[in-house]
Amino acid sequence: MIASVGLKPPFPQTMVMPKVLYGVSPIGLGHASRAVAIGQQLVGRGVNVRFVTGGAASSFLRSYGLDVHNLISYPTPAEFRGRVVLSSLWYLRFWWGYKGSKGRVEKLIQSVQPDLVVGDEEFTVLSLAVERGIKSVMVSDELELAFARNRLTRAIERRVYKWYKELQRKVDMLIVPDFGRDTENVRYVGPVVREMRRGREQVLSELGLPKDRKLVLVSSSGTGLGDFLLSRVLELHRKRRLGDVFLAVTGGRQRETADDVVHLGFVRDQQDLIAASDLVISLAGKSTIDEALSSGTPIIAIPLKHHFEQEKNAMSLGFRYEDVERLDELVKEKLGLRSEPTEFGGAERAAERMLGMLRPPMMKADV
């Protein structure tokens, strides 16, 4: 792995490799994508990293040759026609999953004895690290909570939010993968994206995609949410309202096939496919948005209604849930409208922040 990322380990070979236990939220694959980008930076610098997560995120991380423990179980928010519903039930089920996972993760911590615990919106490892006095880093761009839409949910959310803010305060460092100003223990590092591994020609050839057509990537959520968006895109395409484009669909359920629609299922290095596309249509998850912005590929990001994080992400690009009704206009407006690629460097900066907590005192000056 060190050779694969071309990094020089900062720890002398005579030293014992520092150990990091890296918790990753199993909800979707955005957190896992960030963890891959940062984790590879840490491994390439001579750190022994073990990951703990659950569900599809476990197999995703293992596909990169990473050491993964499948112990976390969190529920996915409920959606109905593109709207988040039953938030109070989701909070209760999440808390139940958190409590149920805690015992399993505690045994892992006792076994690993990590020098540092990292949690990308995975709160079991972080809570245990704080309780045990282990150095801890939270990775999150979701610092607030605003799912509640009724009195009961607001009452539950207030209690959860109080606990969440206390955890943010108690961790040694809170890394935000976005732009902003550092305050107290909060450090902004910029967007975190995976490095591109293949060029456009190679991606299209390996996936059997046409090189002479405008390619629109419809990226379905790793959580299985967003069926409303895929249905709308396919409906408009059948009616020939999206123009002469070829659709590549990743994730989601298999739908009807056509000569100019291909369902690719799970694509591990989707950052390469995003870069090779002429347009991306997706829910407003931060990782997909950041990978599109990094490669300069135009993106239409439609948020789930009442999902405050996605609504915030979409708003930053000028989109909202209601734009699903004018997708045909947006496709014609955005198709092929590329911007300059951007190297955010968030993964490198995040890894350096974590390394600063692992280096012996005499090496601190090298940071």
MIMARRO-317478 format. One record per residue: x, y negated, z of N, C-alpha, C, O in turn. Coordinates in steps of 0.001 Angstrom, whole numbers, padded with zeros to 6 digits, always signed. Atoms other than C-alpha are relative to their C-alpha. Layout:
XYZXYZXYZXYZ...
END
This chain:
+000826+001211+000000+000000+000000+000000+000864-001267+000000+000505-002268-000620-000879+001168-000023+002907-002381+000737+000464-000333-001410+000477-001496-001815-000460+000239+001372+004207-001926-002783-001116-000529-000870-000872-001316-001785+001109+000378+000881+000743-002406-004257-000325-001471+000077-000842-002040-000884+000295+001425-000100+000418-005937-002946+001264-000848-000044+001186-002076+000008-001243+000717+000226+004094-006859-003311+000379-000954+001094+000816-002069+000810-000280+000885-001123+004597-008291+000177+001154+000546+000824+001354+001758+000900-001102-000384-000862+007602-008251+002473-000467+000005+001448-000920-001023+001950+000457-000053-001383+006781-007041+005991+000789-000969+000873+002013-001031+000753-000693+000953-000852+007590-009736+008607+000548+000645+001261+001236-000022+002034-000438-000667-001214+008293-007147+011314+001220+000868-000288+001180+001675-001217-001188-000832+000220+011786-005583+011572-000350+001478+000066-001249+001881+000803+000302-001421+000061+011857-001874+010793+000215+000683+001336-000364+001739+001593-000265-000592-001307+013170-001192+014296-001149-000224+000969-001199+000416+002019+001135+000277-000873+009955-002595+015807-001127+000995-000259-001275+001520-001362+001198-000803+000162+006834-000549+016437-001036-000832-000751-001274-001988-000401+000990+000739+000774+004192-001544+013885-001158-000425+000892-001724+000409+001599+001161+000438-000786+001508-003690+015544-001275+000637-000530-001398+000909-001724+001234-000693+000356-001948-002125+015559-001189-000959+000037-001390-001690+001006+001210+000822+000097-005120-003882+014427-001198+000918-000210-001183+001784-001085+001279-000673+000239-008626-002486+014783-000933-001021-000615-001224-002051-000007+000732+000982+000811-010764-004205+012143-001446+000471-000160-001711+001415-000905+001417-000322+000113-014557-004059+012559-000639-000735-001158-000352-001909-001394+000635+000576+001194-016698-004679+009484-001504+000264+000062-001933+001401+000254+001449-000185+000033-020445-005286+009349-000374+000940-001136+000101+000774-002260+000406-000932+001044-022083-002416+007456-001180-000489-000834-001668+000237-001701+001136+000539+000751-024865-004674+006126+000514-000572-001323+001186-001603-001337-000507+000422+001300-024159-004999+002400+001475+000340-000152+002052+001043+000678-001419-000257+000251-020657-004912+000918+000826-001279-000047+002025-001230-000320-000735+001258+000013-019721-008591+001119+001047-000062+001097+002171-000507+000865-000946-000002-001112-018098-008202+004532+001138+000973-000285+002299+000685+000009-001019-000996+000325-016279-005084+003351+000949-000518-001077+002147-000238-001029-000852+000580+001036-014998-006935+000266+001011-000965+000605+002188-000951+000246-000922+000914-000690-013534-009653+002485+001039+000773+000796+002219+000425+000805-000907-000791-000821-012051-007016+004782+001088+000656-000841+002231+000765-000398-001003-000566+000902-010304-005356+001826+001056-001046-000328+002253-000771-000254-000929+001061+000394-008765-008667+000739+000953-000354+001141+002158-000484+000923-000842+000359-001148-007496-009534+004232+000797+001207+000476+001981+001094+000794-000668-001204-000478-006689-005964+005233+001204+000376-000835+002232+000780-000290-001145-000298+000855-004445-005415+002224+001157-000952+000260+002321-000559+000182-001050+000953-000355-002557-008560+003145+000701+000417+001292+001924+000317+001394-000589-000423-001273-002023-007258+006684+000844+001262-000178+001970+001335+000314-000740-001245+000232-000986-003758+005569+001289-000289-000764+002338+000285-000471-001181+000350+000790+001395-005289+003037+001063-000722+000794+002206-000829+000349-000961+000681-000865+003059-007190+005872+000429+000876+001177+001005+000385+002148-000528-000926-000985+003732-004100+007939-000874+000230+001212-000379+000646+002260+000914-000188-001133+000645-003947+010161-000764+001302-000174-001187+001632-001282+000785-001233-000005-001084-000677+011071-001462-000373+000232-001842-000725+001349+001388+000456-000077-004748-001432+010343-000948+001191-000092-000850+002011-001004+001092-000969+000068-007697+000808+011134-001313-000761-000053-001488-001772+000627+001292+000656+000161-011217-000116+010110-001086+000824+000673-001011+002051+000727+001181-000680-000536-014493+000695+011830-001233-000709-000547-001374-001927-000431+001214+000544+000602-017823+000226+010085-001014+001127-000098-000985+002056+000709+000993-001049+000157-020735+002335+008843-000612-000035-001393-000365-000962-002166+000737-000030+001257-022885+003344+005876+000885-000073-001226+001988+000473-001254-000708+000109+001273-021809+002462+002341+001325-000732+000134+002244-000505-000653-001256+000729-000196-019125+000118+003670+001147+000945+000327+002296+000661-000009-001046-000971-000344-017231+003155+004993+000630+000595-001252+001853+000603-001399-000535-000601+001226-016914+004853+001608+000661-001050-000881+001636-000753-001572-000600+001091+000773-016177+001481-000029+001431-000255+000465+002343-000339-000357-001339+000257-000532-013203+000845+002274+000924+001189-000234+002101+001007-000547-000825-001192+000225-011975+004439+001966+000480+000090-001449+001554+000628-001718-000386-000076+001411-011907+004076-001825+001272-000782-000278+001906-000583-001314-001248+000755+000121-009004+001649-001311+001143+000678+000753+002228+000111+000874-001045-000710-000720-007056+004250+000669+000203-000492+001416+001256-000258+002008-000110+000549-001343-007749+002520+003988-000504+001010+001033-001324+001875+000726+000363-000884-001116-008114+004288+007352-001305-000516+000612-001332-001608+001179+001330+000487-000370-011822+004061+008224-000685+000972+000960-000626+002189+000779+000827-000760-000929-013986+005234+011142-001455-000412-000212-001788-001595-000135+001419+000247+000287-017715+005544+010380-000801+000133+001300-001278+001217+001635+000611-000051-001328-019269+004605+013743-001097-001036+000218-001828-000950+001205+000902+001125-000232-021402+001463+013294-001319+000222-000729-001343+000681-001871+001330-000129+000615-025139+001483+012622-000810-001261+000278-001251-001494+001404+000824+001203-000093-026964-001799+011942-001111+000066-001051-000888+000601-002137+001089-000023+000980-030338-002232+010204+000121-001126-001024+000723-002166-000759+000078+001022+001039-030873-004152+006978-001280-000814+000197-002317-000238+000525+001235+000795-000107-033346-007092+007091-001071+000501-000960-000767+001011-002039+001117-000429+000851-036783-006313+005682-000346-001101-001000-000294-002287-000676+000337+000954+001063-037822-007958+002390-001315+000421-000650-001580+001609-000833+001215-000256+000765-041163-008269+000634-000129-001071-001064-000316-002248-000756+000085+000912+001147-041275-009836-002835+000969-001176+000120+000621-002323-000163-001038+001013-000058-038059-011716-002235-000006-000859+001241+000728-001844+001317+000084+000760-001244-038966-012979+001227+000408+000872+001177-000035+002015+001284-000358-000726-001219-037363-011908+004505-001204+000007+000928-001788-001041+001201+001174-000144-000867-040117-010569+006790+000381+000806+001244+001427+001455+001290-000149-000783-001231-040455-009038+010260+001356-000239+000671+002027+000706+001088-001303+000322-000585-037403-010869+011614+000096+000399+001464+001161+000808+001928-000032-000377-001419-038392-010210+015235+000341+001481+000146+001134+001856+001010-000285-001433-000039-038365-006456+014579+001446+000263-000387+002099+001128+000197-001396-000176+000417-035015-006762+012786+000955-000346+001138+001927+000376+001363-000855+000356-001138-033462-008563+015790+000025+001121+001032+001090+001467+001543+000076-001060-000995-034674-005812+018127+000733+001251-000482+001457+001883+000287-000683-001171+000547-033446-003034+015826+001511-000227-000071+002289+000702+000143-001423+000321+000049-030097-004818+015406+000613+000173+001394+001687+000755+001548-000519-000092-001372-029664-005066+019171+000091+001465+000433+001039+001870+001106-000021-001420-000312-030547-001402+019519+001194+000679-000681+001867+001507-000068-001152-000551+000707-027938-000518+016875+001310-000424+000637+002250+000364+000736-001205+000524-000673-025371-002713+018614+000283+000780+001283+001415+001201+001524-000180-000727-001261-025930-001020+021968+000352+001459-000256+001185+002032+000446-000277-001396+000315-025933+002437+020395+001398+000228-000528+001988+001281-000283-001340-000130+000574-022647+001815+018562+001093-000270+001015+002231+000166+000843-001026+000494-000925-020868+000342+021546+000770+001131+000683+001989+001052+000830-000684-001107-000652-020126+003633+023299+000981+000701-000919+002080+001062-000498-000879-000659+000969-018655+005191+020154+001244-000842-000278+002356-000322-000364-001123+000891+000300-016496+002156+019439+000923-000129+001211+002136-000265+001057-000824+000091-001210-015326+001979+023067+000990+001166+000079+002143+000974+000465-000896-001163+000006-013881+005499+022779+001109-000189-001029+002252+000204-000796-001006+000242+001035-012110+004461+019570+001054-000993+000494+002249-000796+000274-000942+000985-000537-010555+001426+021261+000918+000637+001030+002116+000355+001049-000824-000696-000989-009354+003606+024127+001046+000874-000677+002166+001009-000185-000927-000868+000720-007750+005940+021601+001062-000793-000762+002244-000454-000722-000915+000760+000856-006200+003330+019288+000905-000926+000806+002073-001100+000458-000745+000989-000793-005067+000827+021947+000539-001120-000903+001752-001316-000982-000453+001011+000964-004965-002037+019400+000634-001216+000677+000304-001565+001811-000589+001257-000461-002825-005140+019806-000913-001178-000337-000852-002225+000307+000922+001042+000439-005501-007178+018021-001268+000648-000524-001215+001663-001219+001285-000460+000528-009191-006657+017304-000577-001101-000878-000658-002257-000463+000625+000927+000944-010797-008318+014255-001420+000489-000257-001650+001695-000354+001366-000375+000339-014534-008370+013547-000573-000925-001045-000774-002111-000781+000692+000785+001028-016070-009548+010266-001493+000197+000212-002102+001116-000335+001412-000058-000404-019549-010176+011687-000365+001398+000509-001494+001863+000353+000222-001271-000695-019146-006855+013501+000275-000288+001478+001421-000483+001882-000092+000560-001338-019834-007724+017103+000282+001025+001091+000616+000653+002215-000296-001032-000992-019385-004386+018870+001468-000042+000390+001796-000088+001576-001435+000010-000298-015588-004423+018558+000408-001289+000696+001256-001276+001588-000374+001280-000590-015409-008109+019437-000434-000089+001457+000330-000564+002297+000475+000031-001386-017524-007782+022593+000895+000845+000891+001255+000427+001992-000862-000882-000788-015408-004865+023800+001393-000594+000156+002000-000468+001219-001320+000623-000092-012177-006729+023003-000001-001109+001056+000932-001214+001852+000100+001076-000977-013335-009743+025040-000084+000580+001410+000569+000088+002330+000148-000632-001318-014371-007489+027932+001312+000572+000504+001588+000525+001703-001242-000667-000375-011001-005709+027909+001216-000924-000041+002322-000494+000286-001126+000929+000052-008843-008811+027425+000950+000253-001158+002122-000119-001088-000818-000228+001195-007568-007695+023994-000119-001215-000916-001206-001776-001053+000043+001124+000933-006643-010445+021523-001057+000269-001071-001169+001382-001584+001144-000216+000895-009618-011001+019230-000156-001126-001003+000095-002294-000706+000271+000963+001078-010474-012700+015930-001346+000343-000621-001552+001464-001086+001263-000159+000712-013991-013155+014588+000146-000627-001381+000712-001712-001518+000057+000546+001353-014416-013644+010826-001472-000168-000350-002216+000813-000383+001414+000236+000300-017729-015275+009914-000195-001357-000656+000457-002338-000297+000437+001273+000564-019272-017944+007726-001423-000301+000448-002009-001303+000039+001374+000153-000491-022618-017537+009498+000065-000342+001485-000054+000538+002337-000201+000430-001383-022161-019594+012671-001299-000371+000697-001315-000552+001915+001305+000343-000569-025836-020424+013197-000986+001132-000275-000704+002034-001063+001082-000958+000232-029044-018388+013338-001293-000768-000232-001628-001665+000541+001252+000707+000297-032315-019521+011755-000940+000861-000828-001489+000405-001831+000929-000890+000690-034368-016530+010657-001438-000157+000491-002378+000195-000221+001313-000006-000660-037294-017208+013018-001026-000824-000764-000730-001906-001271+001103+000687+000659-040654-018173+011524-001261-000038+000857-002290-000553+000417+001154+000056-000893-043004-017729+014495+000483-000067+001449+001679+000044+001719-000368+000229-001397-043085-018207+018262+000756+001180+000605+001753+000990+001303-000661-001170-000556-042142-014636+019156+001431+000119-000505+002356+000336+000278-001340-000133+000570-039192-014526+016773+000916-001108+000498+002098-000872+000745-000824+001104-000513-037992-017956+017934+000462+000282+001422+001597-000037+001777-000374-000318-001377-038021-016765+021550+001131+001031+000022+002078+000908+000799-001051-001022+000085-035947-013697+020628+001284-000615-000545+002375-000357-000037-001173+000592+000642-033637-015722+018399+000762-000914+000945+001991-000962+000890-000675+000887-000960-032897-018249+021170+000936+000801+000903+002058+000375+001179-000827-000823-000877-031598-015466+023408+001196+000577-000760+002316+000592-000248-001087-000546+000812-029560-013871+020622+001011-001089-000337+002219-000857-000296-000882+001099+000380-028165-017245+019573+000888-000418+001178+002071-000701+000989-000783+000353-001189-027044-018057+023127+001138+000995+000194+002274+000614+000476-001027-001037-000115-025206-014730+023279+001045-000145-001106+002242-000001-000854-000907+000107+001139-023704-015265+019815+000962-001177+000153+002156-001041-000113-000864+001172-000187-022389-018761+020578+001008+000243+001119+002143-000227+001047-000923-000317-001087-020866-017474+023809+001124+000904-000505+002282+000733-000125-001016-000876+000575-019072-014735+021874+000953-000795-000895+002163-000570-000866-000854+000859+000828-017802-017311+019364+000997-000776+000858+002155-000955+000483-000855+000787-000889-016422-019323+022257+001083+000853+000654+002194+000376+000885-000904-000845-000770-014752-016366+023981+001080+000669-000842+002141+000997-000311-001051-000618+000809-012856-014863+021027+001186-000953-000084+001028-002167+000049-001193+000846+000046-009293-016105+020675+000011-000889-001236+000519-002009-001193+000026+000794+001233-009867-017292+017105-001242+000368-000802-001623+001535-000891+001139-000195+000899-012864-017744+014828+000413-000499-001379+000552-001702-001595-000418+000340+001357-011838-017656+011167-001237-000140-000884-002054+000777-000967+001117+000268+000897-014324-019209+008731+000519+000022-001438+001362-000802-001794-000473-000092+001389-013817-018170+005070-000647-001050-000896-001335-000722-001863+000594+001116+000735-014831-021573+003768+000854-001226+000259+001868-001152+000953-000719+001250-000205-013674-025180+003672-000603-000746+001175-001819-000721+001365+000490+000753-001138-013931-027346+006778+001154-000476+000860+002322-000282+000523-001003+000557-000907-012112-028997+009646+000108+000874+001241-000898+001225+001857-000223-000840-001173-010542-026934+012419-000421-000722+001277-000184-001920+001433+000374+000530-001311-011958-027447+015910+000153+001104+001036-000239+002247+000800-000168-000948-001099-011063-025742+019198+000592+001316-000508+001720+001328-001000-000550-001291+000460-010659-022029+018341-000440+000362-001417-000214+001486-001865+000518-000246+001354-012241-022360+014863+001047-000409-001039+001576-001520-000997-000978+000258+001055-009928-022120+011843-000630+000290-001365-001070+001411-001622+000505-000151+001368-011105-022679+008247+001164+000385-000910+002222-000243-000871-001089-000491+000856-009046-020774+005666-000328-000079-001479+000528+000219-002312+000419-000010+001391-011023-021240+002444-000613+001339-000369-000460+002307+000375+000651-001248+000415-012979-018574+000525+000982+001168-000106+002127+001007-000528-000799-001226+000051-011679-015009+000761-000538+000882-001125-001700+001289-001094+000411-000843+001130-011794-012990-002477+001086+001039-000268+002253+000848+000073-000958-001028+000396-010163-009827-003757+000750-000433-001260+000216-001154-002102-000793+000304+001194-007388-010116-006318-000535+000778-001194-000973+001921-001066+000390-000704+001228-008268-009277-009905+001071+001024-000364+002269+000760-000258-000909-001110+000294-006747-005973-010993+000111+000279-001496+001097+000865-001942+000033-000316+001435-007679-005795-014712-000462-001212-000793-001213-002048-000291+000432+001057+000899-008116-008149-017644-001335+000339-000645-001852+001443-000473+001328-000161+000588-011340-008604-019622-000059+001182-000965-000982+001994-000900+000018-001071+001000-010444-006258-022471-000017+001370+000670-000763+002260+000259-000073-001287-000689-009569-003437-020085-001311+000317+000707-001785+001452+000662+001259-000210-000723-012726-003912-018001-001099+000445-000961-001796+001426-000704+001059-000324+000951-015035-003865-021017+000215+001390-000618-000741+002140-000819-000294-001306+000592-013283-000842-022521-000305+001129+000973-000939+002118+000606+000181-001067-000993-013318+001204-019319-001469+000219+000343-001872+001342+000646+001413-000117-000340-017004+000481-018682-000886+000217-001222-002104+000344-001094+000762-000241+001217-018046+000981-022302-000930-001149-000364-002014-000924-000903+000826+001181+000273-019389-002570-022649+000426-000657-001310+001604-000620-001669-000328+000596+001306-019577-004417-025974+000891-001235+000148+000746-002011+001093-000898+001146-000035-016875-006962-026731-000469-001133-000894+000107-002220-000885+000471+001004+000956-018870-008840-029358-001359-000581+000397-002033-001186-000436+001280+000516-000482-021919-009762-027221+000232-000869+001240+001229-000712+001945-000036+000759-001235-022578-012296-024499-000437+000921+001149-001529+001488+001120+000245-000951-001089-022402-010288-021266-000548-000713+001232+000080-001625+001768+000602+000518-001227-024734-011088-018366+000035+001110+001041-000556+002172+000844-000065-000957-001094-023950-009264-015134-001109-000301+000996-001185-001407+001529+001040+000122-001025-026963-008703-012860+000477+000819+001187+000439+002050+001170-000613-000647-001152-025427-007935-009500-001027+000161+001109-001452-000817+001724+000960-000271-001067-027811-006254-007074+000729+000103+001330+001913+000437+001375-000584+000039-001331-027197-006472-003354+000464+001372+000454-000148+002389+000128-000456-001235-000602-025168-003849-001527-000933+000524+001065-000808+001675+001483+000976-000424-001003-028019-003727+000994-001213+000670-000622-002022+001276+000081+001203-000506+000651-030566-002660-001619-001095-001043-000086-002168-000777-000628+000964+001094+000090-032360-005998-001256+000081-000639-001385+001008-000371-002148-000049+000759+001239-033201-008235-004194-000628+000672-001187-000351+000295-002325+000665-000688+001105-035343-005879-006250-000867-000963-000812-001051-000792-002017+000832+000994+000684-037572-008856-007059+000773-000726-001093+000221-001050-002145-000819+000731+000975-034706-010565-008874+000317+000873-001206+000211+000427-002348-000283-000916+001108-033719-007537-010934-001243+000222-000853-001158+000238-002081+001246-000209+000748-037364-006935-011890-000299-001176-000915-000711-000999-002062+000281+001202+000789-037730-010525-013070+000944-000119-001189+000515-000475-002287-000970+000080+001093-034530-010429-015145-000346+000997-001102-000334+000654-002285+000327-001024+000997-035512-007175-016851-001288-000338-000743-001405-000078-001941+001255+000403+000647-039019-008495-017534+000260-001066-001061-000250-000971-002177-000302+001072+000947-037670-011641-019199+000810+000524-001177+000633+000085-002314-000816-000557+001085-035151-009613-021174-000858+000799-000976-000653+000723-002187+000908-000758+000879-037867-007297-022514-000787-000925-000915-001063-000596-002068+000767+000968+000776-039778-010355-023670+000879-000888-000877+000393-001817-001522-000953+000739+000833-036630-011681-025398+000064-001481+000367+000249-002337-000498-000040+001401-000434-036678-014852-023314+001358-000412+000565+001530-001544+001018-001336+000324-000501-033018-014662-022276+000996-000204-001134+002174-000462-000884-000891+000160+001131-031583-014913-025765+000694+001312-000349+000359+002365+000193-000707-001190+000492-029224-012482-027503+001141+000334+000957+002293-000018+000705-001001-000337-001004-027404-011134-024449-000041+001505+000272-001024+002186-000021-000078-001394-000441-026270-007742-023169+000032-000005+001517+000846-000710+002114+000093-000035-001453-027204-006937-019564+000770+001186+000570+000598+002321+000125-000651-001051-000787-024938-004971-017226-000504-000140+001429-000337-001190+002048+000598+000021-001335-026654-004081-013940+000833+000856+000932+001111+002017+000633-000736-000779-001004-024683-003016-010869-000841+000121+001262-001628-000767+001588+000760-000235-001218-026104-001540-007680-001473+000180-000303-001859+000340-001461+001444-000059+000194-029847-001326-007136-000484+001343-000512+000307+002256-000751+000597-001234+000511-032237+001359-008324+000067+000038-001521-000011-000993-002188-000011-000193+001450-032017+002784-011821-001360-000398-000585-002401+000028-000085+001227+000418+000668-034592+001163-014117-000016+000507-001428+000847+001285-001837+000103-000423+001384-035717+001637-017690+001249-000426-000766+001860-001453-000469-001191+000293+000784-032915+001721-020218-000390-000571-001357-001519-000395-001816+000201+000551+001340-032580-000072-023538+001362-000091-000667+002390+000087-000014-001257+000052+000735-029951-000490-026230+000915-001100+000517+002138-000986+000426-000822+001118-000452-028795-003769-024720-000073-000202+001518+000102-001314+002016-000027+000008-001468-029103-002882-021004+000715+001255+000471+000385+002357+000032-000681-001163-000560-026731-000616-019084+000019-000121+001521+000325-001181+002067-000050-000052-001457-026992+000409-015434+001304+000679+000402+001488+001875+000173-001321-000505-000344-023475+000831-014095+000053+000612+001393+001026+001282+001737-000035-000487-001370-024424+001708-010526+001035-000762+000808+001222-001964+000617-001012+000626-000849-021707+001021-007966+001285-000227-000785+001824+000706-001380-001285+000337+000626-018647-000771-009380+000898-000543+001105+000638-001611+001659-000811+000378-001159-015880-000950-006801+000652-001370-000164+000427-002265+000651-000699+001273+000204-013725-003762-008217-000860-000945-000827-000513-001306-001952+000942+000819+000747-016658-005919-009207+000550-001384-000293+000055-002058-001196-000603+001300+000294-014493-009046-009055+000548-000035-001426+000536-001086-002067-000499-000066+001376-012964-007870-012361-001143-000121-001002-001022-000802-002020+001161+000060+000894-016377-007382-013955-000616-001395+000013-001077-001879-001020+000487+001377-000086-017491-010798-012701+000839-000902-000901+000298-001721-001645-000893+000836+000814-014454-012386-014348-000175+000275-001490+000023-000619-002313+000150-000367+001413-015149-010510-017603-001349-000401-000581-001541-000336-001795+001360+000318+000444-018795-011645-017775-000117-001448-000455+000704-002296-000107+000287+001366+000443-020238-014721-019459-000968-000702+000944-001122-001923+000898+000928+000556-000989-022792-015188-016659-000289+001085+001028-000378+002266+000694+000403-000906-001075-023631-013618-013289-001341-000476+000553-001527-001664+000815+001264+000275-000686-027163-013434-011877-000018+000873+001246+000130+002092+001161-000149-000744-001236-027214-012445-008237-000802-000653+001111-001224-001804+000994+000418+000634-001238-028643-012980-004798+001123-000925+000451+002235-000867-000073-000963+001032-000386-026855-015786-002987+000921+000445+001126+001105-000270+002111-001003-000455-000957-024348-013681-001060+001308-000726-000218+001690-000998-001356-001196+000838+000099-021155-015559-000296+001130+000662-000777+001810-000005-001556-001126-000660+000665-018685-012937-001542-000154-000034-001518+000807-000333-002227+000222+000028+001449-020256-012697-005018+000164-001414-000542+000773-001614-001593-000142+001397+000427-020490-016485-005274+001474-000396-000045+001929-000991-001022-001409+000384-000055-016867-016941-004216+000817+000678-001091+001724+000066-001654-000735-000691+001060-015628-014309-006672-000308-000611-001361+000568-000673-002223+000342+000672+001257-017516-016044-009493+000709-001353-000105+001257-001690-001154-000668+001299+000009-016151-019460-008529+001509+000159-000201+002138-000644-000891-001431-000238+000123-012643-018031-008250+000400+000281-001443+001438-000192-001904-000325-000368+001387-012741-016611-011796-000494-001014-001013-000133-000940-002187+000537+001003+000918-014601-019584-013288-001226+000457-000764-001646-000206-001712+001188-000523+000677-017601-017471-014328-001254-000703+000516-001428-000794+001732+001225+000648-000487-020949-019318-014182-000890+001010+000715-000923+002187+000356+000847-000887-000788-023400-017890-011673-001332-000674+000292-001390-001872+000569+001327+000412-000464-027126-018188-010983-000257+000781+001282-000408+002002+001242+000116-000647-001308-027550-017445-007265-001369-000308+000599-001632-001433+001023+001359+000166-000517-031143-016914-006118-000068+000573+001411+000188+001763+001591+000016-000511-001375-031559-016624-002337-001297+000721+000341-002337+000473-000268+001213-000527-000606-033996-014489-000418-000684-001131+000759-000019-001897+001457+000758+001019-000728-036740-016751+000942+000087+000298+001502-000096+001439+001928-000107-000077-001460-036268-017405+004691+001276+000698+000468+001410+001007+001652-001322-000484-000399-032739-015973+004648+000893-001232+000027+001413-001656-001005-000586+001349-000074-031088-019126+005937+001423-000043-000536+001825-001052-001115-001369-000001+000500-027519-018095+005079+000015-000030-001527+000751-000813-002129+000056+000001+001457-028377-017268+001466-000563-001313-000533-000099-001814-001557+000571+001276+000441-030501-020415+001171+001047-001105+000069+001092-001977-000798-001090+000981-000104-027528-022465+002370+001003+000185-001132+001424-000788-001759-000950-000279+001086-025192-020750-000112-000549-000457-001350+000156-001084-002141+000620+000369+001276-027636-021250-002987-000109-001512-000145+000132-002061-001221+000158+001450+000043-028267-024878-002086+001307-000700-000368+001299-001739-001027-001296+000615+000321-024535-025611-002342+000277+000010-001496+001101-000762-001987-000158-000082+001462-024801-024630-006034-001185-000612-000738-001205-000653-001968+001159+000632+000622-028138-026352-006631-001144+000947-000308-002006+000626-001127+001062-000975+000252-030370-023255-006545-000885+000187+001238-000498-000137+002360+000918-000344-001087-033368-022192-004464-000842+001194-000450-000821+001582-001618+000781-001206+000274-035722-019226-004250-000953-000203-001184-001099+000688-002020+001003+000256+001042-038313-020831-006548+000585+000014-001410-000161+000097-002386-000633-000023+001324-035764-020873-009399-000140+001347-000700+000159+001466-001889+000236-001296+000645-036591-017222-010016-001054-000118-001096-001091+000690-002024+001056+000194+000997-039559-018551-011992+000490-000721-001242-000249-000827-002221-000524+000664+001203-037326-020431-014422+001375+000564-000396+002253-000151-000878-001262-000655+000336-034548-017930-014933+000343-000134-001479+001511-000295-001834-000282+000097+001436-034936-018094-018713+000656-001334-000336+001591-001380-001135-000611+001313+000223-034155-021838-018664+001433-000034+000525+002334-000555-000132-001315+000048-000631-031208-021357-016314+001020+000822-000773+002175+000415-000898-000914-000833+000771-029689-018542-018383+000494-000757-001235+001690-000758-001524-000391+000751+001198-029708-020685-021535+000908-001184+000350+001776-001571-000433-000792+001157-000433-028226-023590-019563+001395+000416+000453+002368-000288+000181-001263-000373-000641-025458-021658-017777+000850+000980-000801+002052+001079-000556-000705-001062+000710-024485-018895-020229+001277-000520-000663+001238-001434-001487-001283+000360+000619-020801-019178-021137+000587-001313+000462+001627-001733-000043-000470+001306-000469-020393-022461-019247+001051+000191+001090+000784-000044+002269-001045-000346-000950-017111-021500-017607+000667-001240+000583+000688-002307-000029-000803+001043-000634-015093-023608-015181+001427+000514+000158+001707+001680-000121-001385-000414-000191-011393-023541-014391+000095+000995+001160-000488+000760+002218-000198-000937-001117-010372-020500-012301+000699-000691+001168+001475-001627+000972-000550+000593-001209-009402-021321-008721+000618+001077+000878-000010+002100+001153-000637-000907-000964-006922-019567-006444-000246-000576+001396+000411-001533+001806+000369+000524-001311-008491-020073-003011+001051+000292+001070+001299-000549+001934-001037-000343-000981-005785-018264-001005-000530+000276+001394+000235+000292+002358+000579-000210-001327-008205-017559+001831+000479+001268+000683+000709+001272+001892-000442-001264-000594-007129-013946+002343+001410-000131+000573+001690+000370+001661-001373+000184-000471-003468-014931+002658+000025-000836+001269+000724-000499+002224-000005+000864-001184-004206-017729+005124-000618+000705+001207-000144+000548+002332+000608-000738-001102-006490-015511+007197+000989+000999+000582+001119+001114+001801-000990-000970-000469-003808-012815+007369+001117-000678+000780+001578-000152+001793-001058+000724-000706-001200-015375+008391-000458-000435+001391+000314-000389+002349+000536+000369-001316-003450-016598+011202+000033+001207+000939+000403+001085+002107+000009-001209-000829-003812-013030+012451+001420+000425+000351+001683+000839+001480-001392-000349-000260-000086-012355+012102+000603-000886+001079+001430-000434+001872-000492+000916-001016+000598-015412+014227-000345+000448+001407+000333+000077+002365+000392-000517-001302-001201-013643+017067+000711+001313+000320+000643+001798+001450-000679-001282-000182+000869-010472+016579+001504-000128+000114+002147+000717+000737-001452+000139+000006+004400-011777+016098+000528-000219+001411-000127-000866+002228-000649+000298-001284+006764-011754+019083+000304-001486+000087+000407-002138-000952-000242+001441-000156+007458-015250+020528+001147-000534-000836+001050-001640-001368-001149+000532+000731+010871-015540+018825-000247-000099-001487+000540-000718-002204+000311+000050+001425+009192-015066+015414-001070-001017-000311-001383-001219-001484+001104+000926+000215+006437-017664+015888+000384-001139-000926-000454-001641-001676-000415+001149+000805+008485-020360+014202-000080+000286-001490-000080-000644-002297+000055-000342+001419+008279-018450+010913-001371-000205-000598-001508-000155-001821+001372+000118+000505+004503-019005+010625-000164-001278-000799-001252-001553-001306
END
